Amino acid sequence: MKVVNLRRFQYKGNYEIYPSRSNDPQKNPLDPDTKIGYMQQMFPQQAKHIMNNPKTKTIFDALKGANERGAKSVNIVVGQDRKTEFENLANKYNNKLYKFDRIKVISAGDRDTDGEGVSAMSASKLRKAAA
């Protein structure tokens, strides 16, 4: 789970938030329902947009679903460290698994390793706190 300052982004149209569904004692100690429940409590204004669909396990599932519901373009917000990976994957399978006129991958920003609070939060720190 990546913590993103949702107030930074301007929303035009519909948006959905897909938390990771992975779960294991070492790397992802919270099951998806618990993780999503916490997210909905932390971000009550976004709660209806935080998706909890067991069938949507990957970025491809989310993109196929958006395409099936009629989306013509998508913006994908990810951590800076995963931006290139998601750009490559999402575009590689456009016109194969789904069809969008435009796919834009947006960085949620870099983590400040020397900072405090949310700006310095990392997945490793969150997993340790959850465990």
DRENNUDREN-867521 format. One record per residue (C-alpha): residue in three letters; z, y, x. Coordinates in nm, 4 decimals, always signed. Example, Ala and Ser with C-alpha at 12.3 -4.5 7.8 and 13.67 -1.06 7.14 Angstrom:
BEGIN
+-----+----------+----------+----------+
:  aa :        Z :        Y :        X :
+-----+----------+----------+----------+
: ala :  +0.7800 :  -0.4500 :  +1.2300 :
: ser :  +0.7140 :  -0.1060 :  +1.3670 :
+-----+----------+----------+----------+
***
This chain:
BEGIN
+-----+----------+----------+----------+
:  aa :        Z :        Y :        X :
+-----+----------+----------+----------+
: met :  +0.0000 :  +0.0000 :  +0.0000 :
: lys :  -0.0959 :  +0.3389 :  +0.1363 :
: val :  +0.1052 :  +0.6395 :  +0.0231 :
: val :  -0.1332 :  +0.9240 :  -0.0564 :
: asn :  -0.0498 :  +1.2758 :  -0.1685 :
: leu :  -0.2337 :  +1.2580 :  -0.5013 :
: arg :  -0.1956 :  +1.6326 :  -0.5567 :
: arg :  -0.4450 :  +1.6925 :  -0.2715 :
: phe :  -0.7377 :  +1.5534 :  -0.4678 :
: gln :  -0.9271 :  +1.7279 :  -0.7440 :
: tyr :  -1.0296 :  +1.4836 :  -1.0161 :
: lys :  -1.3573 :  +1.5164 :  -1.2003 :
: gly :  -1.4159 :  +1.2321 :  -1.4407 :
: asn :  -1.2286 :  +0.9052 :  -1.4553 :
: tyr :  -1.0292 :  +0.7601 :  -1.1702 :
: glu :  -0.8485 :  +0.4360 :  -1.1052 :
: ile :  -0.5971 :  +0.3413 :  -0.8364 :
: tyr :  -0.6085 :  -0.0159 :  -0.7080 :
: pro :  -0.3042 :  -0.1215 :  -0.5041 :
: ser :  -0.3416 :  -0.4200 :  -0.2741 :
: arg :  -0.2674 :  -0.7480 :  -0.4512 :
: ser :  -0.1840 :  -0.9332 :  -0.1300 :
: asn :  +0.1638 :  -1.0799 :  -0.1109 :
: asp :  +0.3403 :  -1.2767 :  +0.1624 :
: pro :  +0.6936 :  -1.2630 :  +0.3081 :
: gln :  +0.5887 :  -1.1185 :  +0.6451 :
: lys :  +0.3199 :  -0.8582 :  +0.5770 :
: asn :  +0.3464 :  -0.7856 :  +0.2037 :
: pro :  +0.6945 :  -0.8734 :  +0.0750 :
: leu :  +0.6494 :  -0.7190 :  -0.2714 :
: asp :  +0.4575 :  -0.9106 :  -0.5355 :
: pro :  +0.1818 :  -0.7083 :  -0.7065 :
: asp :  +0.3757 :  -0.6509 :  -1.0309 :
: thr :  +0.6799 :  -0.5148 :  -0.8456 :
: lys :  +0.4645 :  -0.2994 :  -0.6162 :
: ile :  +0.2707 :  -0.1532 :  -0.9096 :
: gly :  +0.5897 :  -0.1010 :  -1.1094 :
: tyr :  +0.7365 :  +0.1058 :  -0.8255 :
: met :  +0.4149 :  +0.3043 :  -0.7933 :
: gln :  +0.4141 :  +0.3830 :  -1.1656 :
: gln :  +0.7753 :  +0.5025 :  -1.1413 :
: met :  +0.7031 :  +0.7116 :  -0.8312 :
: phe :  +0.3891 :  +0.8669 :  -0.9801 :
: pro :  +0.4465 :  +0.8805 :  -1.3585 :
: gln :  +0.1594 :  +1.1255 :  -1.4120 :
: gln :  -0.0772 :  +0.8728 :  -1.2527 :
: ala :  +0.0792 :  +0.5593 :  -1.4078 :
: lys :  -0.2012 :  +0.4887 :  -1.6546 :
: his :  -0.4524 :  +0.5074 :  -1.3686 :
: ile :  -0.2708 :  +0.2548 :  -1.1472 :
: met :  -0.4518 :  -0.0665 :  -1.2266 :
: asn :  -0.2753 :  -0.4020 :  -1.2504 :
: asn :  -0.5534 :  -0.6531 :  -1.3050 :
: pro :  -0.5022 :  -0.9915 :  -1.1345 :
: lys :  -0.8806 :  -1.0415 :  -1.1328 :
: thr :  -0.9384 :  -0.7271 :  -0.9243 :
: lys :  -0.8408 :  -0.8544 :  -0.5816 :
: thr :  -1.0950 :  -0.6834 :  -0.3548 :
: ile :  -1.2850 :  -0.3566 :  -0.3233 :
: phe :  -1.5904 :  -0.5469 :  -0.4456 :
: asp :  -1.4122 :  -0.6481 :  -0.7670 :
: ala :  -1.3136 :  -0.2853 :  -0.8285 :
: leu :  -1.6659 :  -0.1580 :  -0.7588 :
: lys :  -1.8307 :  -0.4235 :  -0.9758 :
: gly :  -1.5936 :  -0.3370 :  -1.2603 :
: ala :  -1.6639 :  +0.0362 :  -1.2320 :
: asn :  -2.0367 :  -0.0357 :  -1.2287 :
: glu :  -2.0099 :  -0.2592 :  -1.5367 :
: arg :  -1.8234 :  +0.0207 :  -1.7188 :
: gly :  -2.1144 :  +0.2568 :  -1.6513 :
: ala :  -2.0104 :  +0.4538 :  -1.3423 :
: lys :  -2.3115 :  +0.6005 :  -1.1608 :
: ser :  -2.1210 :  +0.7177 :  -0.8535 :
: val :  -1.7836 :  +0.6469 :  -0.6946 :
: asn :  -1.5400 :  +0.8097 :  -0.4569 :
: ile :  -1.3207 :  +0.5698 :  -0.2614 :
: val :  -1.0065 :  +0.7170 :  -0.1030 :
: val :  -0.8663 :  +0.5213 :  +0.1928 :
: gly :  -0.6607 :  +0.5833 :  +0.5035 :
: gln :  -0.8501 :  +0.7417 :  +0.7931 :
: asp :  -0.8112 :  +0.4204 :  +0.9929 :
: arg :  -1.0111 :  +0.2254 :  +0.7298 :
: lys :  -1.2725 :  +0.4872 :  +0.6349 :
: thr :  -1.5605 :  +0.3508 :  +0.8454 :
: glu :  -1.4871 :  -0.0071 :  +0.7394 :
: phe :  -1.4999 :  +0.0838 :  +0.3688 :
: glu :  -1.8122 :  +0.2983 :  +0.4131 :
: asn :  -1.9933 :  +0.0082 :  +0.5778 :
: leu :  -1.8791 :  -0.2552 :  +0.3275 :
: ala :  -1.9281 :  -0.0502 :  +0.0109 :
: asn :  -2.2773 :  +0.0608 :  +0.1117 :
: lys :  -2.3813 :  -0.2788 :  +0.2480 :
: tyr :  -2.3393 :  -0.4393 :  -0.0939 :
: asn :  -2.4748 :  -0.1518 :  -0.3027 :
: asn :  -2.7790 :  -0.2792 :  -0.4968 :
: lys :  -2.6590 :  -0.6356 :  -0.4333 :
: leu :  -2.3219 :  -0.6700 :  -0.6103 :
: tyr :  -2.3302 :  -0.3343 :  -0.7927 :
: lys :  -2.5597 :  -0.0336 :  -0.8197 :
: phe :  -2.4423 :  +0.3225 :  -0.7619 :
: asp :  -2.6478 :  +0.6352 :  -0.7045 :
: arg :  -2.3802 :  +0.7576 :  -0.4629 :
: ile :  -2.0832 :  +0.6039 :  -0.2844 :
: lys :  -1.8543 :  +0.8461 :  -0.1040 :
: val :  -1.5605 :  +0.7279 :  +0.1059 :
: ile :  -1.2946 :  +0.9954 :  +0.1529 :
: ser :  -1.0131 :  +0.9894 :  +0.4058 :
: ala :  -0.6645 :  +1.0234 :  +0.2623 :
: gly :  -0.5780 :  +1.1768 :  +0.5988 :
: asp :  -0.4281 :  +1.0762 :  +0.9277 :
: arg :  -0.0708 :  +0.9664 :  +0.9652 :
: asp :  +0.1486 :  +1.1888 :  +1.1806 :
: thr :  +0.3232 :  +0.9325 :  +1.3998 :
: asp :  +0.5653 :  +1.1973 :  +1.5274 :
: gly :  +0.6366 :  +1.3485 :  +1.1863 :
: glu :  +0.9028 :  +1.2766 :  +0.9305 :
: gly :  +0.8891 :  +1.1825 :  +0.5648 :
: val :  +0.5684 :  +1.0807 :  +0.3874 :
: ser :  +0.3372 :  +1.2272 :  +0.6533 :
: ala :  +0.4733 :  +0.9775 :  +0.9070 :
: met :  +0.4902 :  +0.6788 :  +0.6734 :
: ser :  +0.3126 :  +0.3631 :  +0.7833 :
: ala :  +0.2508 :  +0.0275 :  +0.6187 :
: ser :  +0.4775 :  -0.1313 :  +0.8794 :
: lys :  +0.7648 :  +0.1026 :  +0.7875 :
: leu :  +0.7112 :  +0.0384 :  +0.4161 :
: arg :  +0.7072 :  -0.3407 :  +0.4662 :
: lys :  +1.0277 :  -0.3226 :  +0.6675 :
: ala :  +1.1958 :  -0.1150 :  +0.3954 :
: ala :  +1.0730 :  -0.3528 :  +0.1234 :
: ala :  +1.1947 :  -0.6608 :  +0.3098 :
+-----+----------+----------+----------+
***
